Amino acid sequence: MTGERRPAPAGATRHVVVMGVSGAGKTTVARGIAARTGLTFAEADEFHPPANVERMRAGVPLDDAARQPWLRELAAWMAARAAEGVSTVLACSALRRSYRDVLRQGPPQVEFVHLDGPAEVIRERLSQRAGHYMPASLLESQLATLEQPDPDESVLVLDVSLTPEELVEAAVGKLGLPLVADLTRPGHSGSASR
């Protein structure tokens, strides 16, 4: 993990962004975290306006002008959930530091889990994925866009070569997220409310 992870204050909501290039397993891992912890899941791709989806479907990478409104909407979604007392987990590429900084403008604290690893592993996963609008041809542009987290960012980096179950287990354990079973125990003051 790069940077110092600051523990969430007691009673605060938790907001986790599972990040990485397309095909790294963000959605699978984020859904797994949600299932284990009760955090509310969202898929960032579903927040894209139709014009962005059409560009990506056509194999045209998004530029920053197309990404900014989308990132601001994601930050606003997390902030709204925080205001409701709801913890979240979001699957989002968040490839550049500037994109992560926009997401950090939403709720009081955002924790990132970066699924990172060999491009060959990700290429293989993309080749097996069906029904997604993001073509494998855009992987190279995503890898070129990716800015590895800086030391001052609170980012947990996990090896994409692990199984999805191992990635979920590592993320939940290393972030100290309470499990759903823990949330139902009497006297538990965990913050991952739904």
C-alpha positions in Angstrom: 0.0 0.0 0.0 1.3 3.4 -0.8 0.9 6.3 1.6 -0.5 6.2 5.0 -4.0 4.8 5.4 -5.9 6.9 7.9 -8.5 4.9 9.9 -12.0 6.0 9.4 -13.5 7.8 12.5 -15.9 5.8 14.5 -19.4 6.0 13.0 -18.1 7.4 9.7 -19.2 5.9 6.4 -16.6 4.0 4.4 -16.1 4.6 0.6 -13.9 2.2 -1.4 -13.0 2.6 -5.0 -11.7 -0.6 -6.7 -9.6 0.8 -9.5 -7.5 -0.4 -12.5 -7.6 -0.9 -16.2 -10.4 -2.6 -18.0 -10.3 -6.3 -17.5 -8.5 -6.2 -14.1 -11.5 -7.5 -12.3 -12.8 -4.3 -10.7 -16.5 -5.1 -10.9 -16.1 -8.7 -9.7 -13.9 -7.6 -6.7 -16.1 -4.6 -5.8 -19.2 -6.9 -5.9 -17.4 -9.4 -3.7 -16.5 -6.7 -1.2 -20.2 -5.5 -1.2 -21.4 -9.1 -0.6 -19.0 -9.6 2.3 -19.4 -6.2 4.0 -22.8 -4.8 3.1 -21.4 -1.7 1.4 -23.6 -0.4 -1.4 -22.1 -1.3 -4.8 -22.1 0.9 -7.9 -20.5 0.3 -11.3 -19.0 3.5 -12.6 -19.5 2.5 -16.2 -23.3 2.8 -15.6 -22.8 6.5 -14.9 -21.3 7.2 -18.4 -23.6 9.3 -20.7 -24.6 7.5 -23.9 -22.0 9.6 -26.0 -19.1 8.2 -23.9 -20.4 4.7 -24.3 -20.6 5.1 -28.0 -17.1 6.4 -28.2 -15.7 3.5 -26.3 -17.8 1.0 -28.2 -16.2 2.4 -31.4 -12.8 2.0 -29.9 -12.2 5.7 -29.3 -10.5 6.4 -25.9 -12.2 9.1 -23.8 -10.4 12.3 -23.2 -10.3 14.3 -20.0 -13.1 16.6 -21.2 -15.4 13.5 -21.6 -14.3 12.1 -18.2 -14.6 15.1 -16.0 -18.5 15.3 -15.8 -18.6 11.5 -15.2 -16.0 11.7 -12.4 -17.9 14.6 -10.7 -21.1 12.6 -10.9 -19.4 9.6 -9.2 -18.0 11.9 -6.5 -21.5 13.4 -6.0 -23.0 9.9 -5.8 -20.6 8.9 -3.0 -21.1 12.2 -1.2 -24.9 11.8 -1.3 -24.6 8.2 0.1 -22.3 9.5 2.9 -24.8 12.2 3.8 -27.4 9.4 4.1 -25.0 7.4 6.4 -24.5 4.7 3.7 -21.1 3.2 2.9 -20.2 2.4 -0.7 -17.9 0.4 -2.9 -17.4 1.6 -6.5 -15.8 -0.1 -9.5 -14.1 2.6 -11.4 -10.9 2.8 -13.5 -9.6 6.0 -11.8 -6.5 5.7 -13.9 -4.9 9.2 -13.3 -4.1 11.0 -10.1 -6.3 13.9 -11.2 -9.2 11.5 -11.7 -8.7 10.0 -8.2 -8.5 13.6 -6.8 -11.9 14.4 -8.3 -13.4 11.3 -6.6 -11.8 12.4 -3.3 -13.8 15.6 -3.5 -17.0 13.5 -2.8 -17.3 11.9 0.6 -15.0 12.9 3.5 -12.6 10.0 2.9 -12.1 7.6 -0.1 -10.0 4.5 0.0 -8.6 3.0 -3.2 -7.9 -0.6 -4.0 -5.7 -0.8 -7.2 -5.9 -4.1 -9.1 -2.5 -4.1 -10.8 -0.4 -6.7 -12.6 1.0 -8.0 -15.8 -0.7 -6.8 -19.0 -0.7 -10.4 -20.3 -3.0 -11.5 -17.5 -5.4 -8.6 -18.2 -5.3 -9.2 -21.9 -6.3 -12.8 -21.4 -9.2 -11.8 -19.2 -10.4 -9.3 -21.7 -10.3 -11.9 -24.5 -12.7 -14.1 -22.4 -15.1 -11.3 -21.5 -18.4 -11.2 -23.5 -21.0 -8.5 -23.8 -19.0 -5.5 -22.6 -18.8 -2.3 -24.7 -15.1 -1.7 -23.9 -13.1 -3.5 -26.7 -9.8 -5.2 -25.8 -8.2 -2.8 -28.3 -8.5 0.0 -25.7 -6.4 -1.8 -23.2 -3.2 -0.3 -24.6 -4.6 3.3 -24.3 -5.6 2.5 -20.7 -2.2 1.2 -19.8 -0.7 4.3 -21.3 -3.1 6.5 -19.3 -2.6 4.7 -16.0 -0.6 6.7 -13.5 0.6 4.5 -10.7 -0.5 5.9 -7.3 1.9 8.4 -5.7 3.4 7.6 -2.3 1.2 10.2 -0.6 -2.0 8.5 -1.9 -3.8 6.0 0.3 -4.0 3.2 -2.1 -3.9 -0.6 -1.4 -2.3 -2.3 -4.4 -3.2 -5.9 -5.0 -1.8 -8.4 -7.6 -4.4 -9.0 -10.3 -3.0 -12.5 -10.7 -4.7 -13.6 -7.5 -8.1 -15.2 -7.8 -11.2 -12.9 -7.3 -11.8 -14.6 -3.9 -8.3 -13.9 -2.8 -8.5 -10.3 -3.9 -11.8 -9.7 -2.1 -10.3 -11.3 1.1 -7.2 -9.2 0.9 -9.1 -6.0 0.3 -11.6 -6.6 3.1 -8.8 -7.7 5.5 -6.3 -5.0 4.8 -8.8 -2.2 4.8 -10.3 -3.5 8.0 -13.8 -3.5 6.6 -16.4 -5.2 8.9 -18.1 -8.3 7.6 -21.9 -8.5 7.3 -21.9 -11.1 10.1 -20.0 -8.7 12.3 -22.5 -5.9 11.7 -25.3 -8.0 13.1 -23.6 -8.8 16.4 -24.9 -7.0 19.4 -22.7 -4.1 20.5 -21.0 -3.8 17.2 -20.3 -0.2 16.3 -19.1 -0.7 12.7 -19.7 1.9 10.1 -20.5 -0.1 7.0 -24.2 0.6 7.1 -26.5 0.0 4.2 
